[in-house]
Amino acid sequence: MAREAESWAAHAHRVLAASRHHTGAARRAVLELLDSQPCALSAVEIEDALRTSERPVARASIYRILDELERLRLIQKVQVGQAMTRYEPVRGGDEHHHHLVCDSCGTVIPFSDSRLESAIRDLSRRVPMRVAEHEIVLHGECRSCTD
């Protein structure tokens, strides 16, 4: 898994350089953090994690970096609530997953399901549209909040 994460970071650096975006310390810190996470993070979580790791980046800079990465299709937004957006790398390959969101505590849990992916492929053959991408976010309460 670490090798795949490094591949994403290296790819992101190449795309940024090819797009003539400066790849300074703040961008590198955000890329490396996103790269190391198993699931999506909010801008506030990114800011807190970078501050904790003694690589502080201002929140406004984090939002600018995230906007650039999204425009370049290097990350995707995951809407987990009306006022909460998280961000995660677009890795491609077999790493596609969806999200379970606890509406009580905000926990986000990634999940994959081959039957769900098969149903989506089947649906895409039956609808009058080429489905380019999809994202499923299921809301509810996690076991910790319901116990």
DRENTORKOL-3810 file (N, C-alpha, C; in nm, 4 decimals):
REM DRENTORKOL-3810
@n.u->0.0825; n.v->-0.1195; n.w->0.0000; ca.u->0.0000; ca.v->0.0000; ca.w->0.0000; c.u->0.0865; c.v->0.1253; c.w->0.0000
@n.u->0.1952; n.v->0.1273; n.w->0.0755; ca.u->0.2805; ca.v->0.2461; ca.w->0.0799; c.u->0.3355; c.v->0.2780; c.w->-0.0581
@n.u->0.3715; n.v->0.1757; n.w->-0.1343; ca.u->0.4255; ca.v->0.1995; ca.w->-0.2677; c.u->0.3211; c.v->0.2663; c.w->-0.3571
@n.u->0.1947; n.v->0.2190; n.w->-0.3472; ca.u->0.0885; ca.v->0.2805; ca.w->-0.4259; c.u->0.0705; c.v->0.4265; c.w->-0.3858
@n.u->0.0761; n.v->0.4565; n.w->-0.2560; ca.u->0.0623; ca.v->0.5941; ca.w->-0.2090; c.u->0.1753; c.v->0.6793; c.w->-0.2641
@n.u->0.2978; n.v->0.6273; n.w->-0.2630; ca.u->0.4106; ca.v->0.7005; ca.w->-0.3193; c.u->0.3895; c.v->0.7241; c.w->-0.4682
@n.u->0.3324; n.v->0.6288; n.w->-0.5365; ca.u->0.3042; ca.v->0.6452; ca.w->-0.6790; c.u->0.2084; c.v->0.7616; c.w->-0.7021
@n.u->0.1066; n.v->0.7733; n.w->-0.6165; ca.u->0.0133; ca.v->0.8840; ca.w->-0.6327; c.u->0.0839; c.v->1.0168; c.w->-0.6096
@n.u->0.1665; n.v->1.0250; n.w->-0.5067; ca.u->0.2372; ca.v->1.1503; ca.w->-0.4773; c.u->0.3302; c.v->1.1873; c.w->-0.5919
@n.u->0.4030; n.v->1.0896; n.w->-0.6438; ca.u->0.4938; ca.v->1.1166; ca.w->-0.7560; c.u->0.4146; c.v->1.1629; c.w->-0.8780
@n.u->0.3032; n.v->1.0967; n.w->-0.9039; ca.u->0.2168; ca.v->1.1361; ca.w->-1.0159; c.u->0.1652; c.v->1.2784; c.w->-0.9956
@n.u->0.1199; n.v->1.3091; n.w->-0.8752; ca.u->0.0672; ca.v->1.4428; ca.w->-0.8465; c.u->0.1749; c.v->1.5492; c.w->-0.8658
@n.u->0.2969; n.v->1.5214; n.w->-0.8209; ca.u->0.4080; ca.v->1.6160; ca.w->-0.8408; c.u->0.4332; c.v->1.6392; c.w->-0.9898
@n.u->0.4325; n.v->1.5320; n.w->-1.0691; ca.u->0.4549; ca.v->1.5460; ca.w->-1.2145; c.u->0.3448; c.v->1.6280; c.w->-1.2801
@n.u->0.2194; n.v->1.6016; n.w->-1.2432; ca.u->0.1071; ca.v->1.6763; ca.w->-1.3016; c.u->0.1162; c.v->1.8235; c.w->-1.2634
@n.u->0.1463; n.v->1.8520; n.w->-1.1392; ca.u->0.1609; ca.v->1.9914; ca.w->-1.0957; c.u->0.2730; c.v->2.0609; c.w->-1.1720
@n.u->0.3867; n.v->1.9951; n.w->-1.1859; ca.u->0.5001; ca.v->2.0550; ca.w->-1.2575; c.u->0.4662; c.v->2.0768; c.w->-1.4047
@n.u->0.4010; n.v->1.9792; n.w->-1.4671; ca.u->0.3638; ca.v->1.9917; ca.w->-1.6081; c.u->0.2618; c.v->2.1028; c.w->-1.6292
@n.u->0.1823; n.v->2.1310; n.w->-1.5281; ca.u->0.0812; ca.v->2.2367; ca.w->-1.5356; c.u->0.1366; c.v->2.3706; c.w->-1.4903
@n.u->0.2659; n.v->2.3757; n.w->-1.4688; ca.u->0.3374; ca.v->2.4962; ca.w->-1.4277; c.u->0.2911; c.v->2.5493; c.w->-1.2913
@n.u->0.2519; n.v->2.4588; n.w->-1.2048; ca.u->0.2190; ca.v->2.4956; ca.w->-1.0670; c.u->0.3442; c.v->2.4777; c.w->-0.9828
@n.u->0.3698; n.v->2.5735; n.w->-0.8992; ca.u->0.4837; ca.v->2.5671; ca.w->-0.8083; c.u->0.4602; c.v->2.4543; c.w->-0.7078
@n.u->0.5577; n.v->2.3695; n.w->-0.6882; ca.u->0.5422; ca.v->2.2605; ca.w->-0.5911; c.u->0.6278; c.v->2.2891; c.w->-0.4681
@n.u->0.5877; n.v->2.3909; n.w->-0.3947; ca.u->0.6601; ca.v->2.4325; ca.w->-0.2750; c.u->0.6312; c.v->2.3441; c.w->-0.1558
@n.u->0.6826; n.v->2.3859; n.w->-0.0420; ca.u->0.6730; ca.v->2.3066; ca.w->0.0808; c.u->0.5282; c.v->2.2825; c.w->0.1232
@n.u->0.4419; n.v->2.3827; n.w->0.1091; ca.u->0.3019; ca.v->2.3667; ca.w->0.1503; c.u->0.2326; c.v->2.2613; c.w->0.0645
@n.u->0.2515; n.v->2.2682; n.w->-0.0674; ca.u->0.1887; ca.v->2.1699; ca.w->-0.1558; c.u->0.2427; c.v->2.0298; c.w->-0.1284
@n.u->0.3747; n.v->2.0212; n.w->-0.1100; ca.u->0.4343; ca.v->1.8903; ca.w->-0.0802; c.u->0.3774; c.v->1.8335; c.w->0.0497
@n.u->0.3620; n.v->1.9177; n.w->0.1506; ca.u->0.3087; ca.v->1.8712; ca.w->0.2792; c.u->0.1660; c.v->1.8195; c.w->0.2637
@n.u->0.0819; n.v->1.8934; n.w->0.1894; ca.u->-0.0566; ca.v->1.8504; ca.w->0.1683; c.u->-0.0598; c.v->1.7209; c.w->0.0882
@n.u->0.0195; n.v->1.7125; n.w->-0.0186; ca.u->0.0237; ca.v->1.5908; ca.w->-0.1002; c.u->0.0659; c.v->1.4702; c.w->-0.0172
@n.u->0.1715; n.v->1.4861; n.w->0.0592; ca.u->0.2220; ca.v->1.3739; ca.w->0.1384; c.u->0.1218; c.v->1.3300; c.w->0.2444
@n.u->0.0511; n.v->1.4258; n.w->0.3034; ca.u->-0.0499; ca.v->1.3899; ca.w->0.4026; c.u->-0.1653; c.v->1.3150; c.w->0.3371
@n.u->-0.2206; n.v->1.3701; n.w->0.2285; ca.u->-0.3308; ca.v->1.3024; ca.w->0.1601; c.u->-0.2891; c.v->1.1630; c.w->0.1159
@n.u->-0.1663; n.v->1.1532; n.w->0.0699; ca.u->-0.1102; ca.v->1.0279; ca.w->0.0218; c.u->-0.1081; c.v->0.9199; c.w->0.1289
@n.u->-0.0887; n.v->0.9599; n.w->0.2535; ca.u->-0.0703; ca.v->0.8639; ca.w->0.3625; c.u->-0.2013; c.v->0.8213; c.w->0.4280
@n.u->-0.3131; n.v->0.8801; n.w->0.3872; ca.u->-0.4401; ca.v->0.8541; ca.w->0.4544; c.u->-0.5215; c.v->0.7462; c.w->0.3829
@n.u->-0.5910; n.v->0.6617; n.w->0.4593; ca.u->-0.6742; ca.v->0.5582; ca.w->0.3979; c.u->-0.8075; c.v->0.6112; c.w->0.3454
@n.u->-0.8469; n.v->0.7321; n.w->0.3887; ca.u->-0.9757; ca.v->0.7860; ca.w->0.3464; c.u->-0.9692; c.v->0.9380; c.w->0.3461
@n.u->-1.0797; n.v->0.9993; n.w->0.3112; ca.u->-1.0881; ca.v->1.1435; ca.w->0.2906; c.u->-1.0692; c.v->1.2233; c.w->0.4201
@n.u->-1.0108; n.v->1.3434; n.w->0.4047; ca.u->-0.9899; ca.v->1.4368; ca.w->0.5151; c.u->-1.0538; c.v->1.5708; c.w->0.4812
@n.u->-1.0992; n.v->1.6422; n.w->0.5828; ca.u->-1.1482; ca.v->1.7787; ca.w->0.5631; c.u->-1.0289; c.v->1.8739; c.w->0.5638
@n.u->-1.0502; n.v->1.9968; n.w->0.5186; ca.u->-0.9436; ca.v->2.0971; ca.w->0.5210; c.u->-0.8970; c.v->2.1232; c.w->0.6641
@n.u->-0.9898; n.v->2.1240; n.w->0.7585; ca.u->-0.9542; ca.v->2.1456; ca.w->0.8993; c.u->-0.8702; c.v->2.0288; c.w->0.9510
@n.u->-0.9070; n.v->1.9064; n.w->0.9141; ca.u->-0.8278; ca.v->1.7898; ca.w->0.9555; c.u->-0.6880; c.v->1.7945; c.w->0.8939
@n.u->-0.6797; n.v->1.8399; n.w->0.7690; ca.u->-0.5491; ca.v->1.8551; ca.w->0.7040; c.u->-0.4658; c.v->1.9575; c.w->0.7802
@n.u->-0.5272; n.v->2.0723; n.w->0.8104; ca.u->-0.4563; ca.v->2.1772; ca.w->0.8845; c.u->-0.4074; c.v->2.1253; c.w->1.0198
@n.u->-0.4945; n.v->2.0571; n.w->1.0938; ca.u->-0.4574; ca.v->2.0045; ca.w->1.2258; c.u->-0.3452; c.v->1.9016; c.w->1.2164
@n.u->-0.3551; n.v->1.8113; n.w->1.1195; ca.u->-0.2525; ca.v->1.7069; ca.w->1.1043; c.u->-0.1177; c.v->1.7674; c.w->1.0674
@n.u->-0.1184; n.v->1.8678; n.w->0.9801; ca.u->0.0076; ca.v->1.9311; ca.w->0.9410; c.u->0.0683; c.v->2.0089; c.w->1.0575
@n.u->-0.0156; n.v->2.0752; n.w->1.1359; ca.u->0.0342; ca.v->2.1480; ca.w->1.2529; c.u->0.0951; c.v->2.0492; c.w->1.3528
@n.u->0.0275; n.v->1.9369; n.w->1.3754; ca.u->0.0771; ca.v->1.8347; ca.w->1.4677; c.u->0.2107; c.v->1.7778; c.w->1.4215
@n.u->0.2269; n.v->1.7645; n.w->1.2902; ca.u->0.3523; ca.v->1.7089; ca.w->1.2368; c.u->0.4588; c.v->1.8168; c.w->1.2182
@n.u->0.4329; n.v->1.9347; n.w->1.2742; ca.u->0.5259; ca.v->2.0483; ca.w->1.2682; c.u->0.5550; c.v->2.0939; c.w->1.1256
@n.u->0.4529; n.v->2.0839; n.w->1.0397; ca.u->0.4614; ca.v->2.1366; ca.w->0.9034; c.u->0.3389; c.v->2.2256; c.w->0.8803
@n.u->0.3195; n.v->2.3287; n.w->0.9624; ca.u->0.1958; ca.v->2.4071; ca.w->0.9552; c.u->0.1771; c.v->2.4759; c.w->0.8202
@n.u->0.0526; n.v->2.4724; n.w->0.7733; ca.u->0.0129; ca.v->2.5409; ca.w->0.6500; c.u->-0.1164; c.v->2.6141; c.w->0.6825
@n.u->-0.1261; n.v->2.7402; n.w->0.6428; ca.u->-0.2458; ca.v->2.8203; ca.w->0.6702; c.u->-0.3675; c.v->2.7597; c.w->0.6005
@n.u->-0.4823; n.v->2.7711; n.w->0.6651; ca.u->-0.6046; ca.v->2.7128; ca.w->0.6101; c.u->-0.6369; c.v->2.7688; c.w->0.4716
@n.u->-0.6179; n.v->2.8993; n.w->0.4507; ca.u->-0.6450; ca.v->2.9583; ca.w->0.3184; c.u->-0.5561; c.v->2.8939; c.w->0.2122
@n.u->-0.4306; n.v->2.8684; n.w->0.2459; ca.u->-0.3397; ca.v->2.8017; ca.w->0.1516; c.u->-0.3849; c.v->2.6592; c.w->0.1245
@n.u->-0.4316; n.v->2.5916; n.w->0.2277; ca.u->-0.4804; ca.v->2.4546; ca.w->0.2102; c.u->-0.5971; c.v->2.4537; c.w->0.1124
@n.u->-0.6924; n.v->2.5458; n.w->0.1286; ca.u->-0.8059; ca.v->2.5512; ca.w->0.0364; c.u->-0.7604; c.v->2.5807; c.w->-0.1066
@n.u->-0.6642; n.v->2.6711; n.w->-0.1242; ca.u->-0.6127; ca.v->2.7000; ca.w->-0.2590; c.u->-0.5475; c.v->2.5762; c.w->-0.3201
@n.u->-0.4695; n.v->2.5066; n.w->-0.2409; ca.u->-0.4032; ca.v->2.3848; ca.w->-0.2894; c.u->-0.5070; c.v->2.2795; c.w->-0.3259
@n.u->-0.6066; n.v->2.2605; n.w->-0.2408; ca.u->-0.7114; ca.v->2.1624; ca.w->-0.2692; c.u->-0.7872; c.v->2.1985; c.w->-0.3962
@n.u->-0.8163; n.v->2.3272; n.w->-0.4166; ca.u->-0.8835; ca.v->2.3705; ca.w->-0.5400; c.u->-0.7998; c.v->2.3373; c.w->-0.6627
@n.u->-0.6683; n.v->2.3633; n.w->-0.6558; ca.u->-0.5792; ca.v->2.3306; ca.w->-0.7679; c.u->-0.5782; c.v->2.1806; c.w->-0.7951
@n.u->-0.5655; n.v->2.1018; n.w->-0.6895; ca.u->-0.5608; ca.v->1.9567; ca.w->-0.7056; c.u->-0.6915; c.v->1.9030; c.w->-0.7623
@n.u->-0.8030; n.v->1.9623; n.w->-0.7211; ca.u->-0.9317; ca.v->1.9178; ca.w->-0.7754; c.u->-0.9452; c.v->1.9563; c.w->-0.9226
@n.u->-0.9051; n.v->2.0786; n.w->-0.9586; ca.u->-0.9113; ca.v->2.1201; ca.w->-1.0998; c.u->-0.8282; c.v->2.0280; c.w->-1.1884
@n.u->-0.7180; n.v->1.9795; n.w->-1.1349; ca.u->-0.6308; ca.v->1.8889; ca.w->-1.2097; c.u->-0.6755; c.v->1.7432; c.w->-1.1978
@n.u->-0.7879; n.v->1.7202; n.w->-1.1304; ca.u->-0.8468; ca.v->1.5870; ca.w->-1.1125; c.u->-0.7532; c.v->1.4912; c.w->-1.0385
@n.u->-0.6735; n.v->1.5478; n.w->-0.9489; ca.u->-0.5843; ca.v->1.4666; ca.w->-0.8667; c.u->-0.6516; c.v->1.4239; c.w->-0.7366
@n.u->-0.7518; n.v->1.5017; n.w->-0.6943; ca.u->-0.8299; ca.v->1.4665; ca.w->-0.5762; c.u->-0.9773; c.v->1.4785; c.w->-0.6109
@n.u->-1.0589; n.v->1.4187; n.w->-0.5268; ca.u->-1.2035; ca.v->1.4344; ca.w->-0.5416; c.u->-1.2621; c.v->1.4797; c.w->-0.4096
@n.u->-1.3705; n.v->1.5552; n.w->-0.4216; ca.u->-1.4443; ca.v->1.5980; ca.w->-0.3028; c.u->-1.5393; c.v->1.4866; c.w->-0.2631
@n.u->-1.5543; n.v->1.4694; n.w->-0.1343; ca.u->-1.6526; ca.v->1.3771; ca.w->-0.0794; c.u->-1.7420; c.v->1.4603; c.w->0.0115
@n.u->-1.8665; n.v->1.4796; n.w->-0.0290; ca.u->-1.9624; ca.v->1.5570; ca.w->0.0507; c.u->-2.0180; c.v->1.4651; c.w->0.1587
@n.u->-1.9886; n.v->1.4954; n.w->0.2830; ca.u->-2.0338; ca.v->1.4092; ca.w->0.3915; c.u->-2.1438; c.v->1.4729; c.w->0.4751
@n.u->-2.1827; n.v->1.5907; n.w->0.4403; ca.u->-2.2891; ca.v->1.6608; ca.w->0.5101; c.u->-2.3128; c.v->1.7931; c.w->0.4411
@n.u->-2.4111; n.v->1.8668; n.w->0.4880; ca.u->-2.4442; ca.v->1.9933; ca.w->0.4233; c.u->-2.3297; c.v->2.0927; c.w->0.4299
@n.u->-2.2543; n.v->2.0914; n.w->0.5373; ca.u->-2.1473; ca.v->2.1899; ca.w->0.5517; c.u->-2.0102; c.v->2.1242; c.w->0.5649
@n.u->-1.9982; n.v->1.9979; n.w->0.5255; ca.u->-1.8710; ca.v->1.9276; ca.w->0.5433; c.u->-1.8267; c.v->1.8635; c.w->0.4127
@n.u->-1.7082; n.v->1.9025; n.w->0.3701; ca.u->-1.6473; ca.v->1.8442; ca.w->0.2513; c.u->-1.5148; c.v->1.7830; c.w->0.2919
@n.u->-1.4892; n.v->1.6650; n.w->0.2414; ca.u->-1.3601; ca.v->1.5992; ca.w->0.2620; c.u->-1.2968; c.v->1.5779; c.w->0.1257
@n.u->-1.1676; n.v->1.5527; n.w->0.1268; ca.u->-1.0915; ca.v->1.5398; ca.w->0.0032; c.u->-1.0059; c.v->1.4145; c.w->0.0100
@n.u->-0.9945; n.v->1.3456; n.w->-0.1044; ca.u->-0.9076; ca.v->1.2285; ca.w->-0.1093; c.u->-0.8460; c.v->1.2145; c.w->-0.2473
@n.u->-0.7296; n.v->1.1493; n.w->-0.2548; ca.u->-0.6631; ca.v->1.1308; ca.w->-0.3840; c.u->-0.7465; c.v->1.0473; c.w->-0.4797
@n.u->-0.7386; n.v->1.0812; n.w->-0.6073; ca.u->-0.7950; ca.v->0.9969; ca.w->-0.7125; c.u->-0.6812; c.v->0.9045; c.w->-0.7535
@n.u->-0.6915; n.v->0.7804; n.w->-0.7136; ca.u->-0.5820; ca.v->0.6868; ca.w->-0.7357; c.u->-0.6012; c.v->0.6006; c.w->-0.8592
@n.u->-0.7230; n.v->0.5807; n.w->-0.9033; ca.u->-0.7456; ca.v->0.4951; ca.w->-1.0189; c.u->-0.7251; c.v->0.3487; c.w->-0.9835
@n.u->-0.7279; n.v->0.2661; n.w->-1.0845; ca.u->-0.7073; ca.v->0.1229; ca.w->-1.0631; c.u->-0.8184; c.v->0.0618; c.w->-0.9810
@n.u->-0.7821; n.v->-0.0332; n.w->-0.8969; ca.u->-0.8799; ca.v->-0.1078; ca.w->-0.8177; c.u->-0.9060; c.v->-0.0464; c.w->-0.6806
@n.u->-0.8614; n.v->0.0763; n.w->-0.6590; ca.u->-0.8750; ca.v->0.1361; ca.w->-0.5266; c.u->-1.0049; c.v->0.2135; c.w->-0.5086
@n.u->-1.0974; n.v->0.2037; n.w->-0.6025; ca.u->-1.2227; ca.v->0.2783; ca.w->-0.5926; c.u->-1.3017; c.v->0.2311; c.w->-0.4710
@n.u->-1.3511; n.v->0.3268; n.w->-0.3941; ca.u->-1.4335; ca.v->0.2927; ca.w->-0.2794; c.u->-1.5400; c.v->0.4002; c.w->-0.2581
@n.u->-1.6333; n.v->0.3688; n.w->-0.1715; ca.u->-1.7411; ca.v->0.4601; ca.w->-0.1360; c.u->-1.7292; c.v->0.4904; c.w->0.0133
@n.u->-1.8282; n.v->0.5612; n.w->0.0676; ca.u->-1.8148; ca.v->0.6066; ca.w->0.2063; c.u->-1.9429; c.v->0.5865; c.w->0.2862
@n.u->-1.9251; n.v->0.5456; n.w->0.4113; ca.u->-2.0305; ca.v->0.5428; ca.w->0.5119; c.u->-2.0034; c.v->0.6615; c.w->0.6038
@n.u->-2.1054; n.v->0.7428; n.w->0.6296; ca.u->-2.0879; ca.v->0.8621; ca.w->0.7121; c.u->-2.1809; c.v->0.8543; c.w->0.8322
@n.u->-2.1238; n.v->0.8677; n.w->0.9519; ca.u->-2.2047; ca.v->0.8733; ca.w->1.0730; c.u->-2.2515; c.v->1.0175; c.w->1.0912
@n.u->-2.3815; n.v->1.0364; n.w->1.0887; ca.u->-2.4374; ca.v->1.1710; ca.w->1.1031; c.u->-2.4297; c.v->1.2223; c.w->1.2468
@n.u->-2.4005; n.v->1.1345; n.w->1.3423; ca.u->-2.3893; ca.v->1.1776; ca.w->1.4819; c.u->-2.2494; c.v->1.2267; c.w->1.5163
@n.u->-2.1473; n.v->1.1485; n.w->1.4808; ca.u->-2.0108; ca.v->1.1850; ca.w->1.5221; c.u->-1.9214; c.v->1.2286; c.w->1.4062
@n.u->-1.9677; n.v->1.2108; n.w->1.2822; ca.u->-1.8899; ca.v->1.2551; ca.w->1.1671; c.u->-1.7882; c.v->1.1550; c.w->1.1156
@n.u->-1.7809; n.v->1.0377; n.w->1.1756; ca.u->-1.6874; ca.v->0.9353; ca.w->1.1290; c.u->-1.7175; c.v->0.8998; c.w->0.9838
@n.u->-1.6116; n.v->0.8864; n.w->0.9042; ca.u->-1.6250; ca.v->0.8448; ca.w->0.7644; c.u->-1.5503; c.v->0.7135; c.w->0.7490
@n.u->-1.6199; n.v->0.6125; n.w->0.6980; ca.u->-1.5618; ca.v->0.4796; ca.w->0.6817; c.u->-1.5660; c.v->0.4429; c.w->0.5340
@n.u->-1.4499; n.v->0.4129; n.w->0.4740; ca.u->-1.4507; ca.v->0.3704; ca.w->0.3343; c.u->-1.5010; c.v->0.2264; c.w->0.3233
@n.u->-1.5683; n.v->0.1954; n.w->0.2127; ca.u->-1.6080; ca.v->0.0571; ca.w->0.1877; c.u->-1.6060; c.v->0.0296; c.w->0.0384
@n.u->-1.5840; n.v->-0.0957; n.w->0.0056; ca.u->-1.5884; ca.v->-0.1430; ca.w->-0.1329; c.u->-1.6836; c.v->-0.2605; c.w->-0.1380
@n.u->-1.7508; n.v->-0.2766; n.w->-0.2507; ca.u->-1.8416; ca.v->-0.3892; ca.w->-0.2677; c.u->-1.8462; c.v->-0.4251; c.w->-0.4155
@n.u->-1.7944; n.v->-0.5408; n.w->-0.4505; ca.u->-1.7889; ca.v->-0.5810; ca.w->-0.5914; c.u->-1.9284; c.v->-0.5979; c.w->-0.6506
@n.u->-2.0259; n.v->-0.6404; n.w->-0.5697; ca.u->-2.1626; ca.v->-0.6554; ca.w->-0.6217; c.u->-2.2235; c.v->-0.5197; c.w->-0.6548
@n.u->-2.1947; n.v->-0.4202; n.w->-0.5736; ca.u->-2.2429; ca.v->-0.2847; ca.w->-0.6006; c.u->-2.1814; c.v->-0.2318; c.w->-0.7297
@n.u->-2.0507; n.v->-0.2514; n.w->-0.7464; ca.u->-1.9835; ca.v->-0.2061; ca.w->-0.8691; c.u->-2.0398; c.v->-0.2775; c.w->-0.9912
@n.u->-2.0687; n.v->-0.4058; n.w->-0.9779; ca.u->-2.1274; ca.v->-0.4826; ca.w->-1.0882; c.u->-2.2659; c.v->-0.4281; c.w->-1.1232
@n.u->-2.3459; n.v->-0.3964; n.w->-1.0211; ca.u->-2.4794; ca.v->-0.3403; ca.w->-1.0451; c.u->-2.4700; c.v->-0.2049; c.w->-1.1146
@n.u->-2.3721; n.v->-0.1244; n.w->-1.0787; ca.u->-2.3546; ca.v->0.0065; ca.w->-1.1423; c.u->-2.3129; c.v->-0.0108; c.w->-1.2881
@n.u->-2.2220; n.v->-0.1062; n.w->-1.3156; ca.u->-2.1834; ca.v->-0.1332; ca.w->-1.4556; c.u->-2.3042; c.v->-0.1796; c.w->-1.5365
@n.u->-2.3872; n.v->-0.2673; n.w->-1.4769; ca.u->-2.5076; ca.v->-0.3155; ca.w->-1.5448; c.u->-2.6035; c.v->-0.1996; c.w->-1.5718
@n.u->-2.6237; n.v->-0.1145; n.w->-1.4736; ca.u->-2.7101; ca.v->0.0020; ca.w->-1.4907; c.u->-2.6581; c.v->0.0925; c.w->-1.6021
@n.u->-2.5279; n.v->0.1126; n.w->-1.6073; ca.u->-2.4716; ca.v->0.2031; ca.w->-1.7084; c.u->-2.4939; c.v->0.1511; c.w->-1.8498
@n.u->-2.5102; n.v->0.0200; n.w->-1.8647; ca.u->-2.5408; ca.v->-0.0356; ca.w->-1.9979; c.u->-2.6871; c.v->-0.0135; c.w->-2.0355
@n.u->-2.7736; n.v->0.0082; n.w->-1.9350; ca.u->-2.9171; ca.v->0.0216; ca.w->-1.9606; c.u->-2.9658; c.v->0.1652; c.w->-1.9695
@n.u->-2.8879; n.v->0.2608; n.w->-1.9265; ca.u->-2.9323; ca.v->0.3999; ca.w->-1.9292; c.u->-2.8751; c.v->0.4710; c.w->-2.0517
@n.u->-2.9425; n.v->0.5775; n.w->-2.0968; ca.u->-2.8965; ca.v->0.6480; ca.w->-2.2174; c.u->-2.7844; c.v->0.7479; c.w->-2.1883
@n.u->-2.6826; n.v->0.7018; n.w->-2.1170; ca.u->-2.5719; ca.v->0.7894; ca.w->-2.0812; c.u->-2.4502; c.v->0.7032; c.w->-2.0530
@n.u->-2.3355; n.v->0.7525; n.w->-2.0907; ca.u->-2.2100; ca.v->0.6856; ca.w->-2.0557; c.u->-2.1715; c.v->0.7337; c.w->-1.9159
@n.u->-2.1723; n.v->0.6450; n.w->-1.8199; ca.u->-2.1387; ca.v->0.6805; ca.w->-1.6823; c.u->-1.9867; c.v->0.6885; c.w->-1.6714
@n.u->-1.9366; n.v->0.8084; n.w->-1.6453; ca.u->-1.7919; ca.v->0.8298; ca.w->-1.6385; c.u->-1.7374; c.v->0.8034; c.w->-1.4986
@n.u->-1.8139; n.v->0.8376; n.w->-1.3982; ca.u->-1.7700; ca.v->0.8160; ca.w->-1.2607; c.u->-1.8911; c.v->0.8161; c.w->-1.1699
@n.u->-1.8720; n.v->0.7676; n.w->-1.0503; ca.u->-1.9808; ca.v->0.7662; ca.w->-0.9528; c.u->-1.9222; c.v->0.7719; c.w->-0.8124
@n.u->-2.0037; n.v->0.8181; n.w->-0.7210; ca.u->-1.9650; ca.v->0.8268; ca.w->-0.5806; c.u->-2.0887; c.v->0.7972; c.w->-0.4976
@n.u->-2.0767; n.v->0.7054; n.w->-0.4057; ca.u->-2.1882; ca.v->0.6709; ca.w->-0.3187; c.u->-2.1487; c.v->0.7041; c.w->-0.1750
@n.u->-2.2331; n.v->0.7821; n.w->-0.1087; ca.u->-2.2132; ca.v->0.8172; ca.w->0.0319; c.u->-2.3400; c.v->0.7754; c.w->0.1055
@n.u->-2.3258; n.v->0.6803; n.w->0.1964; ca.u->-2.4386; ca.v->0.6324; ca.w->0.2753; c.u->-2.4319; c.v->0.6961; c.w->0.4137
@n.u->-2.5439; n.v->0.7523; n.w->0.4577; ca.u->-2.5510; ca.v->0.8207; ca.w->0.5874; c.u->-2.6270; c.v->0.7357; c.w->0.6878
@n.u->-2.5884; n.v->0.7458; n.w->0.8127; ca.u->-2.6554; ca.v->0.6748; ca.w->0.9204; c.u->-2.5827; c.v->0.7003; c.w->1.0502
@n.u->-2.5873; n.v->0.6021; n.w->1.1400; ca.u->-2.5152; ca.v->0.6123; ca.w->1.2667; c.u->-2.4237; c.v->0.4921; c.w->1.2813
@n.u->-2.2999; n.v->0.5194; n.w->1.3227; ca.u->-2.2032; ca.v->0.4115; ca.w->1.3421; c.u->-2.2390; c.v->0.3326; c.w->1.4684
@n.u->-2.1765; n.v->0.2182; n.w->1.4836; ca.u->-2.2051; ca.v->0.1332; ca.w->1.6000; c.u->-2.1711; c.v->0.2021; c.w->1.7316
@n.u->-2.0649; n.v->0.2816; n.w->1.7315; ca.u->-2.0275; ca.v->0.3520; ca.w->1.8555; c.u->-2.1374; c.v->0.4468; c.w->1.9009
@n.u->-2.2057; n.v->0.5088; n.w->1.8058; ca.u->-2.3110; ca.v->0.6055; ca.w->1.8402; c.u->-2.4439; c.v->0.5384; c.w->1.8718
@n.u->-2.4649; n.v->0.4170; n.w->1.8226; ca.u->-2.5925; ca.v->0.3499; ca.w->1.8484; c.u->-2.5868; c.v->0.2591; c.w->1.9700
@n.u->-2.4663; n.v->0.2278; n.w->2.0183; ca.u->-2.4524; ca.v->0.1409; ca.w->2.1376; c.u->-2.4748; c.v->0.2184; c.w->2.2648
END
